């Protein structure tokens, strides 16, 4: 693909991803009401990472970039989620 070409994402794909994001949002609300103890934060962060990945890959069209960029972004999001989760573990055991 040349530098000036923009990939066209179909309306169906956008709709399916949007509906999936709505389902994941409802899942986040449902999980927030479950008594999971210290895993409560990890479940929320895991769902948030999946939602952020979908938005970045599809709506921001990272899906059409080189694999190196995709991998680096997902690694960065995962590391951020781990750091935030470790912060909550620190607060939990004070």
C-alpha positions as CSV (number, residue, x, y, z in Angstrom):
1,X,0.0,0.0,0.0
2,X,1.4,3.4,-0.9
3,X,1.9,6.2,1.6
4,X,-1.2,8.1,0.5
5,X,-3.7,5.3,0.2
6,X,-6.2,5.0,3.0
7,X,-7.8,1.5,3.6
8,X,-11.5,1.5,3.5
9,X,-13.2,-0.2,6.5
10,X,-16.6,-1.5,5.7
11,X,-19.7,-0.3,7.5
12,X,-20.4,-3.9,8.6
13,X,-17.0,-4.2,10.2
14,X,-17.5,-0.9,12.1
15,X,-20.9,-1.9,13.2
16,X,-19.7,-5.3,14.5
17,X,-16.8,-3.8,16.4
18,X,-19.1,-1.2,17.9
19,X,-21.6,-3.9,19.0
20,X,-18.7,-5.9,20.5
21,X,-17.5,-2.8,22.4
22,X,-21.1,-2.4,23.8
23,X,-21.0,-6.0,24.9
24,X,-17.6,-5.6,26.5
25,X,-18.9,-2.4,28.3
26,X,-21.9,-4.4,29.7
27,X,-19.5,-7.2,30.7
28,X,-17.4,-4.6,32.6
29,X,-20.5,-3.4,34.5
30,X,-21.4,-7.0,35.2
31,X,-17.9,-8.0,36.4
32,X,-17.8,-4.9,38.6
33,X,-20.7,-6.3,40.7
34,X,-19.1,-9.7,41.2
35,X,-17.3,-10.4,44.5
36,X,-13.9,-11.2,43.0
37,X,-11.7,-9.9,45.7
38,X,-8.3,-8.8,44.5
39,X,-9.0,-10.1,41.0
40,X,-11.7,-7.4,40.6
41,X,-9.2,-4.9,39.3
42,X,-7.4,-7.3,37.0
43,X,-10.7,-8.3,35.4
44,X,-11.6,-4.7,34.7
45,X,-8.2,-3.9,33.4
46,X,-8.2,-7.0,31.1
47,X,-11.5,-6.0,29.6
48,X,-10.3,-2.4,29.2
49,X,-7.2,-3.6,27.4
50,X,-9.3,-5.7,25.0
51,X,-11.6,-2.7,24.3
52,X,-8.6,-0.3,23.8
53,X,-7.0,-2.8,21.4
54,X,-10.2,-3.0,19.3
55,X,-10.5,0.8,19.1
56,X,-6.9,1.3,18.2
57,X,-6.7,-1.6,15.7
58,X,-10.0,-1.0,13.8
59,X,-11.1,2.6,14.3
60,X,-7.6,4.1,14.3
61,X,-6.6,1.6,11.5
62,X,-3.5,0.3,13.2
63,X,-4.6,-3.1,11.7
64,X,-3.2,-1.9,8.4
65,X,0.2,-0.9,9.7
66,X,3.4,-3.0,9.9
67,X,3.3,-5.9,12.5
68,X,6.1,-4.2,14.5
69,X,3.9,-1.2,15.3
70,X,1.0,-3.5,16.3
71,X,3.2,-5.6,18.6
72,X,4.8,-2.6,20.2
73,X,1.5,-0.9,20.9
74,X,0.0,-4.0,22.4
75,X,3.1,-4.6,24.6
76,X,2.9,-1.0,25.8
77,X,-0.8,-1.3,26.7
78,X,-0.1,-4.5,28.5
79,X,2.8,-3.0,30.5
80,X,0.6,-0.1,31.4
81,X,-2.1,-2.4,32.6
82,X,0.4,-4.4,34.7
83,X,1.7,-1.2,36.3
84,X,-1.8,0.1,37.1
85,X,-2.7,-3.4,38.5
86,X,0.4,-3.5,40.7
87,X,-0.5,-0.1,42.1
88,X,-3.9,-1.4,43.1
89,X,-2.3,-4.4,44.7
90,X,-0.1,-2.1,46.8
91,X,-3.2,-0.1,47.9
92,X,-5.1,-3.3,48.6
93,X,-2.5,-4.7,51.0
94,X,-1.9,-1.6,53.1
